[in-house]
């Protein structure tokens, strides 16, 4: 037969040990600005990248990526970055791309402006 105190202490202990604090994920304000082109970009031409994501949550520290051997001559390594998808930061891994004559790759970059984080998209620029 169980002691009457155990009937009180066991459920109370379980209740106390299962208590947890649930902190809501910070509410983000996301602003997307899309580039507007007055004329279509010709096929094969690099598209200028000037879209921006703005959030209130700082990105985590970048991953250290091991750059694999280039798969072909003239390959350009595009490093990974923290993107913003589904209301949170997600790592976008690096990749190889064909170089484009007269262009260089500008990496994605998070910049803190006035306490808000702006993701400037990467892209091929002259």
N, C-alpha and C positions, 0 to 999 in steps of 0.2 A: 504494500500500500504506500502511495506517495505521501510525503509530508505536506501538509496544507501550505506551508511557506513556499515550497517548490512550485505549486500551482500558480503562485503569484510571481515569483522571482523569474522563472523560466520565460514566460511570455513577455514580461517587462524587459528582461535582458535582450531578448530577440528584437523587440521594438526599438530599444535604444541603440543596439549595434547595427540595425539596418537603416538608421537615420542618415540621410545624406543631404548635401546642399546642392541644389540645381541652379547653376548660374546661367542665365540666358546668353546666347551668343550675341555679341554686340550688333545692334541694328546698323546695317550698312545703308548708305545712300549711294547708289550706283548711277553714274551719269555716263552715257555713251554718246560720243560725238562721232558721226560718220563723215568721211570725206565726200565732198560733192565735186563731181567732174563735169566740166562744161562739154566735153566730148569723150567718146569711148576711148579707152586705152587699147592700143593695137595689140593683137595677139602676140605673145612672146615678149612684150615689153614689161619691165617690172612695174608693179602698181605702187604708187607712192603710199606710204603708211603714215597717217596722221590721226587715226582714231585713238581715243583716250578713254580709259576706265578710271573712275574716281571713287574711292571707298574710304571708310574711316578706320579700317583695320590694316595695320602694318604687315608687310609680307614677312614670312620666316626667313632665316638665313638661307642663302642659296646652297644647293647640293654641290658637292665636289664631284664633277663628272670625269670619268676616264674616257678620253677621246680615243675611239678606235682608229685603226689604220684606215687611211683614205681609200675608198672603194674604186676610185678612178683618178686619172691625172686631171688636175685643175679643180678638184673638189674643195669646197669651202665649208668649214665646220661652223654650224649655227648653234651656239651654246643654248642650253636649257634656261628656263626662267620660271618664276611663279606667275601663273595666269590667274584669272578670276572667273570661276565657273560655279554655278549653283549656289551662289552666296558664300563662297569660301575660296581660299587660295588653293590651287592645285598645281603641282609641278608638271611643266611641259618639258619633256626630255629633249636634249640636243639632237641634231641630225646633220647629215651631209647634204649639200646642194651643189648644183653646178654653178660655177662662178659666172658672172655676167660682165662682159667687157665694158669698161667705163663706169662701173658701179662698185661700191663696197657695201658690206653688210653693216647696218646700224642695229645694235642689239636692243632688245626690250629693256626698259629701265623703269623702276619704281622711284618716284620723286615725292618727297614730303613737301607740300605747299600749304602753309596755313593750318597745319595739323591734319590735313587730309592727304591720302596717298593716291597719286596719279600714276597709272601705268601707261607709259608711252610705248606704243607698239613698235616692234622692230621691222626692218624692211631694207630693201635695196635702194640706195641713194647715190646720186652722182657726186 
